[in-house]
Amino acid sequence: GLPASSTSFAFAHAAREVGATRVAVAATYPEDVTGHFSAFLKDGGVEVVAARGSGIITAAEVGTWGRDEVFALARAGDHPDAEALLLPDTALHTAAYVRDLEAEVGKPVLTANQVTVWEALRLAERRVNAPALGALFTKEPPVQAPVTG
């Protein structure tokens, strides 16, 4: 068969990739959903030292968030004992901010769409070095285009 995964599995794998065994979760989700995600991570061997939900029910609302809301979420959800900060929710627009978020909190920041793309590349045995996408994309050598004749 072909390899398969999910964004939740990708978060657990990505945390290990950046060397984080203790994480903070800053979620847009309601508290109960945030709790389920945290329990999933724990079952995957990742300790959640802090988890904060924001109580948002719909992806449509999350999709309206801009830089200020994303940074406020990250600051509110971070914890000094966390080795990485996780921002789950594929509706949350974070790609343009990952490096700035990492500079803000001083640790790797893992976001839903970022880890999903990384996981797909990992399963396809492709290695990409793209520092603009955060620390997660600096752990592997760059993919080199084949030299043609």
C-alpha positions as MATLAB code, in Angstrom:
seq = 'GLPASSTSFAFAHAAREVGATRVAVAATYPEDVTGHFSAFLKDGGVEVVAARGSGIITAAEVGTWGRDEVFALARAGDHPDAEALLLPDTALHTAAYVRDLEAEVGKPVLTANQVTVWEALRLAERRVNAPALGALFTKEPPVQAPVTG';
ca = [
       0.000    0.000    0.000;
       0.841    3.655   -0.122;
       1.777    5.700    2.935;
      -0.931    7.806    4.541;
      -1.090   10.212    7.437;
      -3.081   13.089    8.907;
      -2.390   16.551   10.249;
      -2.565   15.220   13.818;
       0.019   12.521   13.111;
       2.089   15.145   11.288;
       2.200   17.273   14.442;
       3.551   14.362   16.502;
       6.149   13.486   13.859;
       7.168   17.130   13.368;
       7.601   17.682   17.110;
      10.047   14.783   17.180;
      11.807   16.161   14.096;
      12.565   19.462   15.843;
      13.604   17.621   19.014;
      10.618   18.706   21.093;
       9.287   16.271   23.667;
       7.435   18.982   25.622;
       5.094   21.323   23.750;
       2.512   24.032   24.277;
      -0.689   24.014   22.239;
      -2.332   27.305   21.276;
      -5.526   26.324   19.497;
      -8.410   28.217   17.991;
     -10.649   25.275   18.926;
     -13.073   24.956   21.834;
     -11.450   23.607   25.011;
     -12.836   20.077   24.578;
     -11.386   19.745   21.067;
      -8.077   21.187   22.285;
      -8.124   18.558   25.031;
      -8.665   15.740   22.531;
      -5.765   17.005   20.403;
      -3.528   17.221   23.487;
      -4.471   13.661   24.492;
      -3.652   12.460   20.969;
      -0.211   14.060   21.209;
       0.362   12.459   24.611;
      -0.539    9.055   23.168;
       2.046    9.780   20.461;
       4.787   10.401   23.018;
       4.639   14.209   23.100;
       4.076   15.835   26.497;
       1.742   18.843   26.441;
       2.857   21.240   29.184;
       0.160   23.820   28.398;
      -2.916   23.856   26.182;
      -5.175   26.787   25.449;
      -8.327   26.748   23.377;
      -9.982   29.868   21.990;
     -13.535   28.587   21.736;
     -13.988   29.116   18.020;
     -16.393   26.698   16.373;
     -16.122   27.477   12.655;
     -13.240   27.462   10.201;
     -14.860   30.455    8.507;
     -14.242   32.588   11.594;
     -10.657   31.378   11.977;
     -10.037   32.149    8.306;
     -10.670   35.847    8.982;
      -7.813   36.070   11.475;
      -4.799   38.138   10.484;
      -1.288   38.570   11.818;
      -2.323   40.334   15.038;
      -4.740   37.590   16.073;
      -2.264   34.821   15.217;
       0.499   36.462   17.267;
      -1.864   37.065   20.194;
      -2.855   33.387   20.097;
       0.795   32.308   20.050;
       1.801   34.580   22.935;
      -1.192   33.508   25.042;
      -0.603   29.800   24.422;
       3.166   29.600   24.806;
       4.763   28.237   27.970;
       8.374   28.588   29.178;
       8.716   24.810   29.675;
       7.633   24.043   26.100;
      10.323   23.179   23.568;
       7.964   23.986   20.681;
       4.666   25.796   20.228;
       1.912   24.098   18.214;
      -0.803   26.073   16.422;
      -3.302   23.510   15.111;
      -6.114   24.420   12.702;
      -5.742   24.211    8.949;
      -8.011   27.265    8.562;
      -5.486   29.437   10.425;
      -3.338   31.429    8.007;
       0.218   31.142    9.350;
       2.617   30.400    6.479;
       3.724   34.007    6.077;
       4.403   34.362    9.804;
       6.193   31.186   10.889;
       9.706   32.664   11.084;
       8.450   35.786   12.852;
       6.422   33.647   15.268;
       9.541   31.598   16.054;
      11.505   34.792   16.688;
       8.697   36.061   18.925;
       8.538   32.956   21.150;
      12.163   31.840   20.804;
      11.421   28.238   19.830;
      10.129   26.195   16.897;
       6.522   26.918   15.966;
       4.595   24.141   14.249;
       1.420   25.026   12.377;
      -1.194   22.788   10.808;
      -0.596   23.464    7.129;
       3.175   23.606    7.615;
       3.360   20.180    9.293;
       0.918   18.674    6.791;
       3.109   19.687    3.843;
       6.243   18.536    5.685;
       4.601   15.168    6.455;
       3.620   14.657    2.812;
       7.189   15.384    1.728;
       8.532   13.072    4.445;
       6.288   10.227    3.320;
       7.298   10.835   -0.299;
      10.946   10.686    0.818;
      11.568   14.217   -0.417;
      13.774   16.573    1.554;
      13.284   20.313    1.340;
      15.271   23.070    3.017;
      13.048   26.156    3.213;
      13.984   28.305    6.238;
      11.150   30.745    5.485;
       8.788   27.939    6.534;
      10.369   27.659    9.972;
      12.786   25.460   11.894;
      10.972   22.322   10.756;
      12.159   22.921    7.204;
      15.807   23.428    8.172;
      16.376   19.936    9.553;
      16.873   18.260    6.209;
      19.236   18.885    3.297;
      17.850   20.703    0.278;
      16.402   18.775   -2.622;
      18.711   19.157   -5.582;
      17.364   19.175   -9.098;
      18.952   16.423  -11.170;
      21.727   17.576  -13.452;
      20.775   17.027  -17.073;
      23.128   16.631  -19.967;
];
